[in-house]
């Protein structure tokens, strides 16, 4: 079913839940708004389009398919804890748009909550789950094409099926990318079993958004106070996933693949010099790859969700402003409601760099018409 048919079929996608002005060196700011008005971001006197890569949703229509599984209890508890029920359901999409307007977000790339990746599911059930999920996301985007684009799901535990799902979702559902977890039931994304997936992603030119899922292998060490599975585990899993993709040669095998890593890519950019040092000085531990690990980072993309201006400044210095895109992690408490100001707060950026990070780069990757 094509996008235009979705528009005719559904004005709202039932069954889906969404998860300051400063003067910089180049007069970067966002115009203030009153309640109910849309904040327009302006850089150096010119309107800048803003696009968010990191925005979650729930597809409730999957629940009957996983009845009796502990994952259903988990999902419902997350919804309750995050106070989402009845607040940002797709039937109340106006509320979501109000939040975007207040934050200065023009468009969001909508993906699932990471808890809805049911890698335990056998082939036929996995096919049905993903079909329901992607259809619901596509309906939402078709109903609001000027505000949302879709980041679909795939059943990575069945790589050949995942390839079919990507092709179908791009051709029939107008998906602009796909979100995958940092590992699949303990298996690294660099495993040869996933080579067909990476080959297809490269051929299709689609964006792959890698989002961690609490690094379950470190579960015992992350217990106790501090929310460590999220605070430490999530960025750690991304760090490990990207490191394997580099050192196992996946990025050499598929150099054209477009990968965007959540949470600024975890800890990797902050300590990439250690990986370079290992390649240069300990070939027994780090078999030399085609180039230094730090060079691979400049071929990836990263969202801006790393909270402090200094951390973001360091990421820019390491990978380049053209490799960073805006991310909010809406609607969760670990998200950043000031994501636009977070980018604008970094000193010494040019107007072009600010505009690229706010939405220009992502508009190109996701084939969004940047009319700003």
C-alpha positions as CSV (number, residue, x, y, z in Angstrom):
1,X,0.0,0.0,0.0
2,X,1.5,3.3,-1.1
3,X,1.7,6.4,1.1
4,X,-1.1,8.2,-0.7
5,X,-3.4,5.2,0.0
6,X,-2.5,5.4,3.7
7,X,-3.6,9.1,3.7
8,X,-6.9,8.1,2.3
9,X,-7.3,5.2,4.6
10,X,-6.4,6.8,7.9
11,X,-6.4,10.3,9.3
12,X,-4.8,9.0,12.5
13,X,-2.9,5.8,13.2
14,X,-4.8,4.1,16.0
15,X,-2.8,1.7,18.0
16,X,0.4,3.7,18.2
17,X,1.8,5.7,21.1
18,X,4.7,8.1,21.0
19,X,7.0,7.5,23.1
20,X,15.8,29.4,24.9
21,X,17.0,31.8,22.5
22,X,20.7,32.7,22.7
23,X,23.0,34.8,20.6
24,X,26.1,32.8,19.5
25,X,29.1,34.0,17.6
26,X,27.0,33.9,14.4
27,X,23.8,35.1,15.8
28,X,22.3,31.7,16.1
29,X,19.0,31.7,17.9
30,X,15.5,30.3,18.1
31,X,12.6,32.7,18.0
32,X,10.6,32.7,21.3
33,X,7.0,31.5,21.2
34,X,3.9,31.9,23.2
35,X,1.8,29.0,24.3
36,X,0.4,27.2,21.2
37,X,2.8,28.8,18.8
38,X,5.4,27.0,16.7
39,X,9.0,27.8,17.6
40,X,11.0,28.6,14.5
41,X,14.7,28.1,14.7
42,X,16.8,30.8,13.1
43,X,20.5,30.6,12.4
44,X,22.4,33.8,11.3
45,X,19.1,35.5,10.4
46,X,17.8,32.5,8.3
47,X,15.2,29.9,9.1
48,X,16.8,26.5,9.8
49,X,14.9,23.2,9.4
50,X,15.1,20.9,12.4
51,X,14.9,17.1,12.1
52,X,14.9,14.6,15.0
53,X,16.3,11.1,14.4
54,X,15.6,9.8,17.8
55,X,11.9,9.6,18.6
56,X,10.2,6.4,19.9
57,X,6.7,5.0,19.7
58,X,4.6,2.1,20.8
59,X,2.4,-0.1,18.6
60,X,-0.3,-1.5,20.8
61,X,-1.7,-3.7,18.1
62,X,1.2,-6.1,18.6
63,X,0.1,-6.9,22.1
64,X,-2.3,-9.7,21.2
65,X,0.5,-11.3,19.2
66,X,2.7,-11.6,22.3
67,X,0.0,-12.5,24.9
68,X,1.5,-14.5,27.7
69,X,5.1,-13.3,27.1
70,X,6.9,-11.4,29.8
71,X,7.7,-8.8,27.2
72,X,4.1,-7.7,27.3
73,X,4.3,-7.0,31.0
74,X,7.5,-5.1,30.5
75,X,6.1,-2.9,27.8
76,X,3.0,-2.1,29.8
77,X,5.1,-1.3,32.9
78,X,7.3,1.1,30.9
79,X,4.2,2.8,29.5
80,X,2.9,3.3,33.0
81,X,6.2,4.5,34.5
82,X,6.7,7.0,31.7
83,X,3.1,8.3,32.1
84,X,2.4,7.8,28.5
85,X,-1.0,6.2,28.6
86,X,-3.8,8.6,27.6
87,X,-1.3,11.4,27.1
88,X,0.5,11.0,23.8
89,X,-1.4,8.2,22.2
90,X,-1.7,8.7,18.4
91,X,-5.3,9.6,18.9
92,X,-3.9,12.6,20.7
93,X,-1.4,13.4,18.1
94,X,-2.1,17.1,18.5
95,X,-0.4,16.9,21.9
96,X,2.7,15.5,20.3
97,X,2.7,18.2,17.7
98,X,2.4,20.8,20.4
99,X,5.5,19.4,22.1
100,X,7.4,19.5,18.8
101,X,6.3,23.0,18.2
102,X,7.4,24.1,21.6
103,X,10.8,22.5,21.2
104,X,11.4,23.8,17.7
105,X,11.3,20.4,16.0
106,X,10.0,20.6,12.5
107,X,10.1,16.8,11.7
108,X,10.7,13.6,13.5
109,X,11.8,10.3,12.2
110,X,9.6,8.0,14.2
111,X,10.8,4.6,15.3
112,X,9.7,1.9,17.8
113,X,10.6,1.7,21.5
114,X,13.5,-0.6,21.7
115,X,11.5,-3.0,23.9
116,X,9.3,-3.9,20.9
117,X,12.1,-5.7,19.1
118,X,11.0,-9.3,19.9
119,X,14.1,-11.2,18.8
120,X,12.8,-14.4,20.4
121,X,10.0,-14.7,17.8
122,X,10.1,-17.5,15.2
123,X,10.0,-16.6,11.6
124,X,6.2,-16.4,10.9
125,X,5.4,-14.6,14.1
126,X,8.3,-12.2,13.6
127,X,7.0,-11.4,10.1
128,X,3.6,-10.6,11.5
129,X,4.9,-8.5,14.3
130,X,7.0,-6.3,12.1
131,X,4.3,-6.0,9.5
132,X,1.9,-4.6,12.1
133,X,4.6,-2.3,13.5
134,X,5.7,-0.9,10.2
135,X,2.2,-0.5,8.9
136,X,1.2,1.6,11.9
137,X,4.2,3.8,11.7
138,X,3.6,4.3,8.0
139,X,0.0,5.3,8.6
140,X,1.1,7.9,11.1
141,X,3.6,9.4,8.7
142,X,1.2,9.4,5.8
143,X,-1.4,11.2,7.9
144,X,1.2,13.9,8.8
145,X,3.7,13.9,6.0
146,X,5.0,17.4,6.8
147,X,5.9,16.4,10.4
148,X,6.9,12.7,10.4
149,X,8.9,10.2,8.4
150,X,9.2,6.5,9.3
151,X,12.1,4.5,10.7
152,X,10.9,1.0,10.4
153,X,11.6,-2.3,12.2
154,X,13.1,-5.5,10.9
155,X,13.4,-9.0,12.4
156,X,17.2,-9.2,12.7
157,X,17.0,-12.7,14.2
158,X,16.0,-13.8,10.7
159,X,18.5,-11.9,8.4
160,X,16.9,-13.0,5.1
161,X,13.5,-12.0,6.3
162,X,14.9,-8.7,7.5
163,X,16.2,-8.0,4.0
164,X,12.7,-8.7,2.6
165,X,11.1,-6.4,5.2
166,X,13.5,-3.6,4.3
167,X,12.8,-3.8,0.6
168,X,9.0,-4.0,1.2
169,X,9.0,-1.1,3.7
170,X,10.9,1.2,1.5
171,X,8.9,0.3,-1.7
172,X,5.4,0.1,-0.2
173,X,5.5,2.0,3.1
174,X,7.9,4.9,2.3
175,X,10.2,4.1,5.2
176,X,13.3,6.3,5.2
177,X,15.5,4.1,7.5
178,X,15.4,1.2,10.0
179,X,16.3,1.0,13.7
180,X,18.1,-2.1,15.0
181,X,19.4,-3.0,18.4
182,X,23.1,-3.1,19.4
183,X,23.1,-6.9,19.4
184,X,20.6,-9.6,18.6
185,X,20.1,-12.2,21.4
186,X,23.8,-11.8,22.4
187,X,25.1,-12.0,18.8
188,X,27.1,-9.1,17.5
189,X,26.0,-7.1,14.5
190,X,29.3,-7.9,12.8
191,X,28.5,-11.6,12.7
192,X,28.8,-13.1,9.2
193,X,25.1,-14.2,9.6
194,X,24.1,-10.5,9.2
195,X,26.2,-9.9,6.1
196,X,23.1,-10.1,3.9
197,X,21.4,-7.4,5.9
198,X,24.4,-5.0,5.7
199,X,24.8,-5.8,1.9
200,X,21.1,-4.9,1.4
201,X,21.3,-1.8,3.5
202,X,24.2,-0.6,1.5
203,X,22.6,-1.4,-1.8
204,X,19.3,0.3,-0.8
205,X,21.1,3.4,0.5
206,X,18.9,3.4,3.6
207,X,19.8,4.7,7.0
208,X,20.4,2.2,9.8
209,X,19.9,3.7,13.3
210,X,21.6,1.6,15.9
211,X,20.0,1.9,19.3
212,X,21.2,-0.1,22.3
213,X,19.1,-2.3,24.6
214,X,20.7,-2.0,28.1
215,X,23.8,-4.2,27.3
216,X,22.2,-7.4,28.8
217,X,25.6,-9.2,29.0
218,X,26.6,-6.8,31.8
219,X,23.3,-7.2,33.7
220,X,24.8,-8.5,37.0
221,X,27.3,-5.7,37.2
222,X,24.7,-3.0,36.5
223,X,22.3,-3.8,39.3
224,X,21.6,-1.4,42.2
225,X,21.1,2.4,42.4
226,X,21.8,4.8,39.6
227,X,19.8,3.3,36.7
228,X,23.0,1.8,35.4
229,X,21.5,-0.5,32.8
230,X,20.3,2.7,31.0
231,X,22.9,5.3,32.2
232,X,26.0,3.1,31.6
233,X,24.7,0.0,29.8
234,X,23.1,1.8,26.8
235,X,26.1,3.8,25.7
236,X,28.4,0.8,26.5
237,X,26.5,-1.5,24.2
238,X,26.7,1.0,21.4
239,X,30.5,1.3,22.0
240,X,30.9,-2.4,21.8
241,X,28.7,-2.8,18.7
242,X,30.6,-0.1,16.8
243,X,33.9,-1.5,17.8
244,X,33.0,-4.9,16.5
245,X,31.8,-3.4,13.2
246,X,35.2,-1.7,12.8
247,X,37.5,-4.5,14.0
248,X,35.6,-7.4,12.4
249,X,35.8,-5.7,9.0
250,X,32.1,-5.1,8.5
251,X,32.6,-1.4,7.6
252,X,35.4,-2.4,5.1
253,X,33.1,-5.0,3.5
254,X,30.2,-2.6,3.2
255,X,31.8,0.9,3.0
256,X,28.7,2.6,1.7
257,X,26.4,1.7,4.5
258,X,24.8,4.6,6.3
259,X,24.9,4.0,10.0
260,X,23.7,6.4,12.7
261,X,24.5,5.6,16.3
262,X,22.3,6.7,19.2
263,X,23.5,8.6,22.2
264,X,26.5,10.1,20.4
265,X,27.8,6.6,19.7
266,X,28.3,5.8,23.3
267,X,31.8,6.2,24.7
268,X,33.8,5.3,21.6
269,X,34.5,8.8,20.3
270,X,35.7,9.9,23.7
271,X,38.3,7.2,23.9
272,X,39.0,6.3,20.3
273,X,42.7,7.1,20.7
274,X,43.1,3.9,22.7
275,X,41.7,1.8,19.8
276,X,44.1,3.6,17.4
277,X,47.0,3.0,19.8
278,X,46.2,-0.7,19.9
279,X,46.2,-1.0,16.1
280,X,49.5,0.8,15.9
281,X,51.3,-0.9,18.8
282,X,49.7,-4.2,19.6
283,X,48.8,-6.0,16.3
284,X,48.5,-9.3,18.2
285,X,45.5,-7.9,20.1
286,X,44.2,-5.5,17.4
287,X,44.7,-7.0,13.9
288,X,45.3,-4.0,11.6
289,X,42.3,-3.0,9.7
290,X,42.2,-0.9,6.5
291,X,42.6,2.4,8.4
292,X,42.8,3.6,12.0
293,X,39.6,3.1,14.0
294,X,39.3,6.9,14.4
295,X,39.0,7.2,10.6
296,X,36.0,4.9,10.6
297,X,34.1,7.2,13.0
298,X,34.2,9.9,10.3
299,X,32.2,7.6,8.0
300,X,29.4,7.1,10.6
301,X,26.7,9.4,11.9
302,X,25.8,10.1,15.5
303,X,22.9,11.8,17.2
304,X,23.5,14.7,19.5
305,X,22.0,13.2,22.6
306,X,25.0,13.6,25.0
307,X,23.7,16.3,27.2
308,X,26.6,18.8,27.8
309,X,28.0,21.4,25.4
310,X,31.5,20.2,26.1
311,X,30.8,16.6,25.3
312,X,29.1,17.6,22.1
313,X,32.0,19.9,21.2
314,X,34.4,17.0,21.7
315,X,32.3,14.7,19.5
316,X,32.3,17.4,16.8
317,X,36.1,17.7,17.0
318,X,36.4,14.0,16.7
319,X,34.0,13.1,13.8
320,X,33.1,16.5,12.3
321,X,29.9,18.5,12.5
322,X,28.7,17.0,9.2
323,X,28.4,13.6,10.9
324,X,26.1,14.7,13.8
325,X,22.3,14.9,13.7
326,X,19.8,16.1,16.2
327,X,18.3,13.6,18.6
328,X,15.8,14.0,21.4
329,X,14.9,10.5,22.7
330,X,11.3,11.6,22.9
331,X,9.3,10.9,25.1
332,X,11.5,9.4,27.7
333,X,13.0,11.0,30.8
334,X,16.5,10.4,29.5
335,X,15.6,12.5,26.5
336,X,16.6,16.2,26.0
337,X,13.8,18.6,25.6
338,X,16.4,21.4,24.8
339,X,18.0,19.5,22.0
340,X,17.9,22.5,19.6
341,X,19.6,24.8,22.2
342,X,22.0,22.0,23.0
343,X,23.4,22.2,19.5
344,X,23.3,26.0,19.4
345,X,25.2,26.2,22.7
346,X,28.4,24.7,21.3
347,X,30.8,27.6,20.7
348,X,32.7,28.4,17.5
349,X,30.4,26.6,15.1
350,X,29.7,28.2,11.7
351,X,26.2,28.9,10.6
352,X,26.5,26.1,8.0
353,X,27.6,23.6,10.7
354,X,24.7,24.6,12.9
355,X,22.2,24.2,10.1
356,X,23.6,20.8,9.1
357,X,23.4,19.4,12.7
358,X,20.0,20.8,13.3
359,X,18.4,19.2,10.3
360,X,20.3,19.7,7.0
361,X,22.3,16.5,7.1
362,X,19.4,14.4,8.3
363,X,17.1,15.9,5.7
364,X,19.5,14.6,3.0
365,X,19.9,11.2,4.6
366,X,16.1,10.7,5.0
367,X,15.1,12.3,1.7
368,X,13.2,15.1,3.3
369,X,12.6,18.3,1.3
370,X,14.4,21.0,3.3
371,X,12.2,24.0,2.6
372,X,13.6,26.1,5.4
